[in-house]
């Protein structure tokens, strides 16, 4: 398949984008987020941070990766704070996360078997949901490149109910 092949997905998203762009009115929003905070969360498709947190375009930076891991998001958090003025970070992991279902070593073996690749990647899997949130909050608080005075809080999003609950650190 070449880059110009129109798959079913490409057709669906370009049609949806055309509809969205036809009534788009937010092109003049400023670059820094208006509510001055950053969310670090998982890429899981069942979690819609904008809807779950009441966000509109321009409100906050939302950084997503597998598991919502802070170590993977650090570069973006630094840019968010140092260049774009955010003043708070919310770390949000979620129930029924795929990162709870494997260990890094298992995925290393799968990649090695399927691709013959022995290149090391830190996949940042975790066996304990609440501890992963605490670890990520602590990682950001201890970082020498994150402002020490900013609030950093940890949360768990429940995919079963849509609710968030705080994790005490």
N, C-alpha and C positions, 0 to 999 in steps of 0.2 A: 504494500500500500504506500503510495506517495503522499507527500504533504498536501497535495491538492485534491485528494480523493475525498468526496463528500460522503461521510458515513451518516447513518441514521442520527447519531448523537449530534454531529456537526449541523445537520439540517434543523434539528430541534432547537439547539441553542442559538443559532443565528436567527431563526424565526422569532424566538422569545426576545432576543436582544433588539431586533428591529421594532417590536412592539414597545419594549421598555424605552428605547431611545426616542421614539416618536413623541412621547410626553415628558421627556426628561427636562427638568428645570433646575438641577442642582450643580451645574457646571461651574458656578462661581464660588463654591465653598472654599474657605481658606485651607491651606495645607495642614497646619496644626489642628489636631482634634479639639473641637469646641469644649468638650467636657473634661479634657486634660487627663485621661487615664488610658491605660493599656490593659488588655485582657490577653492572657496566655491560656489557650485551651486546645482541646483535641480536634483533630480533623474529622472525627466521626460524623457521618451524614445525618445521624439522628439528633444532633445538637446544632441548633440555629442560634448562635450567640446574639444576633440582633433581636430576634423575637424574644428569646428567653430573658434578656436584660433590658429590653425596651430601648434599643438603640436605633438611631436614624443615621443616614449617611452623614459623615462629618463629625459624629459624636466622639468616637474612641478608635484607638488602634486595636485591631483584633489579630493576634498572631496565632496561627494554627499549625499544629504538627501532630504526628502520631503520639498519642498519650498526653499531649499538652505539656511536654517537658520543657522546663525552664532552661536547661543546659542547651537544648537545641534552639531555643528562642533568644538566647542572650544577645546576639548581634542585633536583632531587631529591637529589643528592649533598650539597648544602649542608644541606638539611633532615635528611637521614640522620645527618650528623655533628653538626651544631650542636644539634639538638633531640632526637635519639634515640641519640646516643653511639657511633656506629660509629667504628672505629679503623683501618680498612684498606679499600683499594679494589682490586678486580680488574677490569681492562678486558679483555673477551674478544670478539674478532672471530672470523670463521670463514671457512674455505675455501668456494669456490663461492658467494660472497655476491653478491646481486643488485646491490649498490652498486658493484661492480666493472664492471658491464655498461653504464653510461651516464655521461654528464657532466651536470652541473646544467643547462647551457645547453640540452641536448636536451630535458630534462623541462620546462623553462620554455616551450619552443616547443610541446610537446604540450599543456600546460595552456592556453596562449594560443589555440591552434587549436581545441581542444575546448570551451573555456568562454568564450573572448573575454576572458580575465582576464589583465591584465598585472601583477598584483600579484606582487612578488618574494618568493620563498621560497628560503632556503638549504637545499638538499637534502643537502649534505655527502657527495656521492659521492666515490669515491676510486679511483685507478688501480693502487695498490700496497697489498696487504693488510698486509704487515709494517710498512710505513711508516705506514699509518693507525693501527696500534696504538701505534707509537712516538710519533706526533703527539698522540694522545689522552692517553697517559700524561704526556707533556711538558706538554700543555695543563693538566691537573689539577695537576701539580707547580708550575707557574708561576702558577696562579690565586691571587689575593690573598684569596679567600674560602674556601679549603681549608686546613686545618691543615697546616703545612709539615712537621711531624714524622711524619705518618702514612705507612706504606708504601703505595705505589701500584705495582702490577705489571701487565704486559701479557702477554696470552696469545692463542694462536690455537687454536680448536676445529676439529678436522678432521671435517667432516661424513661423510667416507668411512670413518673408523675409530672415531669417538666419543672420540678422545684429545685432550687439551689439551697444548700445548707452550708453554714460555715464550718471550717475545720480549725479548731483551736491549736495554736502553735506555742 
